[in-house]
């Protein structure tokens, strides 16, 4: 059974509320490198997107950026550059249905704790020769509206809660960037500006946040040459730099949908892990199959089943008491 057939079968089971079926590695077809599909744990209880009203509330203006100094801004030669710091409104994020460290032990927090664990384990495992860094993780979907940006932000926030890791969240959906908008932040220079201006350094456009272990790189200035830029050696060098600058770093890319643009496939060629968000009760088997075919040759492909119905008997919060 091919990985595409396995994914379709898993979606059928989830729609029928059947028990999850393990997805075992399949023999790789000739056109594949080492591509397997893994359905991440906890997908049956994966987070539901917040209502539009809540999302709109999260886009309220935040305080202006403040220059700070951080180790990320250490430039060649030992000089240091001022970084821009932005304030995330963590209370509004939590109200909008997002993971925050102060949000308590909710089912959403637990879902992403389970989802991140295999990704982190693989991110820092021994790398094979000529293998893309596994700490480069791309979050994508077949079509718009399946919740990939929401999942990318929540995964980044969950990893930022780790004691031993830092995370960089990159908005790589350059045609329709939404990470900053979802977080209530104004547009900034970012990824595309780095690729077209060789005088810019990552430190010039990086955004530090009030979550000490989380940084953000915006999509930047729109350009019609986005696909070519993402497929370029300049992009390859950039992702190698941000993947290897710090040994504890995880880099999450919010990618365009696979079936609407060519940018997603170009971006995938640089990634060590790929997560495809599948919307429950809506995304068709055909769409998932076509999306996975776009990723042929890419190792470590995973699925998250998003926007599932609430499971009866599961409480919103967990409360432990010890006598």
C-alpha positions as CSV (number, residue, x, y, z in Angstrom):
1,X,0.0,0.0,0.0
2,X,1.5,3.4,-1.0
3,X,1.9,6.3,1.4
4,X,-0.9,8.1,-0.4
5,X,-3.3,5.2,0.0
6,X,-2.4,4.9,3.7
7,X,-3.1,8.6,4.3
8,X,-6.5,8.3,2.5
9,X,-7.3,5.3,4.5
10,X,-6.4,7.1,7.7
11,X,-8.7,10.0,6.8
12,X,-11.5,7.6,6.1
13,X,-11.1,6.0,9.5
14,X,-11.0,9.4,11.3
15,X,-14.2,10.5,9.5
16,X,-15.8,7.3,10.6
17,X,-14.5,7.8,14.2
18,X,-12.7,4.5,14.0
19,X,-9.7,3.7,16.1
20,X,-6.4,5.1,14.7
21,X,-4.5,2.7,12.5
22,X,-0.7,2.8,12.8
23,X,1.0,4.0,9.6
24,X,4.1,1.9,9.0
25,X,6.9,2.9,6.7
26,X,6.2,1.8,3.1
27,X,8.8,0.7,0.6
28,X,9.9,3.8,-1.3
29,X,9.0,4.0,-5.0
30,X,11.8,4.7,-7.4
31,X,10.9,8.4,-7.5
32,X,11.2,8.7,-3.7
33,X,14.2,9.5,-1.7
34,X,13.2,8.1,1.8
35,X,9.7,9.5,1.9
36,X,7.3,8.1,4.5
37,X,4.2,9.6,5.9
38,X,3.6,9.6,9.7
39,X,0.3,10.6,11.2
40,X,1.2,12.6,14.3
41,X,-0.3,11.6,17.6
42,X,-3.3,13.3,19.1
43,X,-4.8,14.2,15.7
44,X,-8.2,12.9,16.9
45,X,-8.2,15.8,19.4
46,X,-6.3,18.3,17.3
47,X,-7.1,22.0,17.9
48,X,-10.1,23.7,16.2
49,X,-9.6,27.1,14.6
50,X,-10.9,30.0,16.6
51,X,-14.0,31.8,15.4
52,X,-13.5,34.7,13.0
53,X,-14.5,37.2,15.8
54,X,-11.8,35.8,18.1
55,X,-9.2,35.9,15.4
56,X,-10.1,39.5,14.6
57,X,-9.6,40.4,18.2
58,X,-6.1,39.0,18.1
59,X,-5.1,41.4,15.3
60,X,-5.4,44.5,17.4
61,X,-2.5,46.9,17.4
62,X,0.4,46.1,19.7
63,X,3.1,48.4,21.1
64,X,5.7,49.7,18.7
65,X,8.9,47.7,18.3
66,X,11.7,48.4,20.7
67,X,15.4,48.0,19.9
68,X,17.2,45.5,22.0
69,X,20.5,43.6,21.9
70,X,20.6,39.8,21.7
71,X,23.0,37.1,20.8
72,X,21.2,36.7,17.5
73,X,22.5,40.1,16.5
74,X,26.1,39.1,16.8
75,X,27.5,40.0,13.4
76,X,30.8,38.8,11.8
77,X,33.8,40.5,13.4
78,X,32.2,40.7,16.8
79,X,30.0,43.8,16.3
80,X,26.5,43.7,17.6
81,X,23.4,45.1,15.8
82,X,20.2,46.3,17.4
83,X,17.3,43.9,17.1
84,X,13.7,44.8,16.9
85,X,11.5,43.5,19.7
86,X,7.8,43.0,19.3
87,X,5.2,42.4,22.1
88,X,2.9,39.5,21.6
89,X,-0.5,40.0,23.4
90,X,-0.5,36.6,25.1
91,X,-3.9,37.1,26.7
92,X,-5.5,37.8,23.3
93,X,-3.7,34.8,21.8
94,X,-5.1,32.5,24.5
95,X,-8.6,34.0,24.0
96,X,-8.2,33.3,20.3
97,X,-7.5,29.6,20.9
98,X,-3.7,29.6,20.8
99,X,-1.1,27.9,23.0
100,X,0.5,30.1,25.6
101,X,2.8,29.1,28.5
102,X,0.4,30.8,31.0
103,X,-2.7,29.2,29.5
104,X,-2.8,26.3,31.9
105,X,-3.1,22.6,31.2
106,X,-5.7,22.7,28.4
107,X,-6.4,20.0,25.9
108,X,-5.0,22.3,23.2
109,X,-1.6,22.6,25.0
110,X,-1.6,18.8,25.5
111,X,-2.3,18.2,21.8
112,X,0.7,20.2,20.7
113,X,2.9,18.7,23.4
114,X,2.2,15.3,21.9
115,X,2.5,16.6,18.3
116,X,5.9,18.3,18.9
117,X,7.6,15.3,20.6
118,X,8.4,13.2,17.5
119,X,9.3,16.3,15.5
120,X,11.8,17.4,18.2
121,X,13.3,13.9,18.5
122,X,13.9,13.8,14.8
123,X,15.1,17.4,14.7
124,X,18.1,16.6,16.8
125,X,18.9,13.1,15.8
126,X,22.1,12.3,13.9
127,X,22.0,13.6,10.4
128,X,22.9,11.4,7.4
129,X,25.4,12.8,4.8
130,X,23.8,15.3,2.4
131,X,20.5,15.2,4.4
132,X,18.7,18.5,5.0
133,X,18.8,19.7,8.6
134,X,15.9,18.0,10.4
135,X,15.4,21.1,12.6
136,X,13.9,22.8,9.5
137,X,10.2,22.0,9.7
138,X,7.7,23.2,7.0
139,X,4.0,23.5,7.9
140,X,1.7,23.3,4.9
141,X,-1.7,22.1,3.6
142,X,-3.4,21.0,0.4
143,X,-5.6,24.1,0.2
144,X,-6.1,27.4,2.0
145,X,-8.2,27.5,5.2
146,X,-7.1,24.2,6.7
147,X,-5.4,25.8,9.6
148,X,-1.7,25.6,8.7
149,X,-0.8,29.1,10.1
150,X,-2.7,28.4,13.3
151,X,-0.9,25.1,13.7
152,X,2.5,26.7,12.8
153,X,2.0,29.3,15.5
154,X,0.8,26.9,18.1
155,X,3.7,24.5,17.4
156,X,6.2,27.3,17.7
157,X,4.6,28.5,21.0
158,X,4.7,24.9,22.3
159,X,8.4,24.4,21.3
160,X,9.2,27.8,22.9
161,X,8.0,26.3,26.2
162,X,10.8,23.7,26.1
163,X,13.7,24.1,28.5
164,X,16.4,23.1,26.0
165,X,15.3,24.6,22.7
166,X,14.6,27.9,21.0
167,X,12.4,28.4,18.0
168,X,12.3,30.7,14.9
169,X,8.9,31.1,13.2
170,X,9.3,32.0,9.5
171,X,6.3,33.3,7.5
172,X,7.2,31.7,4.1
173,X,3.7,32.1,2.6
174,X,5.0,35.0,0.6
175,X,1.9,35.4,-1.6
176,X,-0.5,35.6,1.4
177,X,1.5,36.2,4.5
178,X,-0.6,35.8,7.7
179,X,1.7,35.0,10.7
180,X,2.2,38.7,11.7
181,X,-1.5,39.5,10.9
182,X,-2.7,36.6,13.1
183,X,-0.5,37.7,15.9
184,X,-1.7,41.3,15.6
185,X,1.7,42.7,14.3
186,X,2.3,45.1,11.5
187,X,4.0,44.1,8.3
188,X,7.8,44.0,8.4
189,X,10.8,43.4,6.1
190,X,11.7,39.7,6.1
191,X,12.5,36.6,4.1
192,X,12.0,38.0,0.6
193,X,14.1,41.1,1.4
194,X,16.9,38.9,2.5
195,X,16.8,37.0,-0.7
196,X,16.9,40.1,-3.0
197,X,19.3,42.3,-1.0
198,X,22.6,40.7,-0.3
199,X,23.5,43.6,2.0
200,X,20.9,42.6,4.5
201,X,21.7,40.2,7.3
202,X,19.2,38.0,9.2
203,X,19.8,40.2,12.2
204,X,18.5,43.2,10.3
205,X,15.0,41.8,9.9
206,X,14.7,39.3,12.7
207,X,12.0,40.1,15.3
208,X,12.6,39.2,18.9
209,X,9.4,38.7,21.0
210,X,8.5,38.9,24.7
211,X,8.6,35.1,24.7
212,X,12.3,34.8,25.3
213,X,12.8,31.6,23.3
214,X,10.7,32.7,20.3
215,X,11.8,34.8,17.3
216,X,9.9,35.6,14.1
217,X,11.0,36.3,10.5
218,X,8.3,38.0,8.4
219,X,7.6,37.1,4.8
220,X,8.8,40.6,3.7
221,X,8.2,42.4,0.5
222,X,6.1,40.6,-2.1
223,X,7.8,39.8,-5.4
224,X,6.7,37.9,-8.6
225,X,10.0,36.0,-8.5
226,X,9.2,34.3,-5.2
227,X,9.4,30.7,-6.6
228,X,12.8,31.3,-8.2
229,X,14.1,33.0,-5.1
230,X,13.0,30.2,-2.8
231,X,14.6,27.6,-5.1
232,X,17.9,29.5,-5.3
233,X,21.3,28.8,-3.8
234,X,20.8,32.0,-1.9
235,X,17.9,30.5,-0.1
236,X,19.8,27.2,0.4
237,X,22.6,29.2,2.1
238,X,20.1,31.2,4.2
239,X,18.3,28.1,5.6
240,X,21.6,26.4,6.3
241,X,22.7,29.5,8.2
242,X,19.6,29.8,10.3
243,X,19.5,26.0,10.9
244,X,23.0,25.8,12.2
245,X,23.6,29.2,13.9
246,X,22.5,27.8,17.2
247,X,22.5,24.1,18.1
248,X,19.3,24.3,20.1
249,X,17.2,26.0,17.5
250,X,14.1,24.7,15.7
251,X,12.9,26.6,12.6
252,X,9.3,26.4,11.6
253,X,8.2,27.7,8.1
254,X,4.6,28.5,7.5
255,X,4.4,27.5,3.8
256,X,1.9,28.3,1.0
257,X,-0.7,25.6,0.2
258,X,0.8,22.8,-2.0
259,X,-2.0,22.8,-4.6
260,X,-2.2,26.5,-5.3
261,X,1.3,27.7,-5.7
262,X,4.7,26.6,-6.9
263,X,6.5,28.2,-3.9
264,X,5.6,25.4,-1.5
265,X,7.4,22.7,-3.6
266,X,10.5,24.9,-3.9
267,X,10.5,25.5,-0.2
268,X,10.1,21.8,0.6
269,X,13.4,21.0,-1.2
270,X,15.3,22.7,1.7
271,X,13.3,21.1,4.6
272,X,14.2,18.3,6.9
273,X,10.6,17.6,8.0
274,X,7.3,18.5,6.5
275,X,3.9,18.6,8.3
276,X,0.7,18.6,6.2
277,X,-2.4,19.9,7.9
278,X,-5.6,18.2,6.8
279,X,-8.9,19.7,7.6
280,X,-11.4,17.2,9.2
281,X,-14.7,16.6,7.4
282,X,-13.7,18.8,4.4
283,X,-10.4,18.0,2.7
284,X,-10.9,15.3,0.1
285,X,-8.8,12.2,-0.3
286,X,-8.0,13.4,-3.8
287,X,-6.6,16.7,-2.5
288,X,-4.5,14.9,0.1
289,X,-3.2,12.5,-2.5
290,X,-2.2,15.3,-4.9
291,X,-0.5,17.2,-2.1
292,X,1.6,14.2,-1.1
293,X,2.6,13.7,-4.7
294,X,3.9,17.2,-4.7
295,X,6.2,16.0,-1.9
296,X,7.6,13.0,-3.6
297,X,11.3,12.7,-2.8
298,X,10.9,14.7,0.5
299,X,11.8,12.7,3.6
300,X,9.8,12.8,6.9
301,X,6.4,13.8,5.8
302,X,3.8,14.0,8.6
303,X,0.0,14.6,8.8
304,X,-2.0,16.6,11.3
305,X,-5.8,16.1,11.3
306,X,-7.2,19.5,12.2
307,X,-10.6,20.9,13.3
308,X,-11.9,17.6,14.5
309,X,-15.1,17.4,16.5
310,X,-14.8,17.5,20.3
311,X,-14.6,14.0,21.8
312,X,-17.3,13.3,24.3
313,X,-16.0,13.0,27.9
314,X,-12.8,15.0,27.2
315,X,-12.7,18.1,29.4
316,X,-11.3,21.4,28.1
317,X,-8.8,21.6,31.0
318,X,-7.0,19.0,33.1
319,X,-7.0,19.5,36.9
320,X,-4.8,17.3,39.0
321,X,-5.2,17.1,42.8
322,X,-2.9,15.2,45.1
323,X,-4.1,14.2,48.6
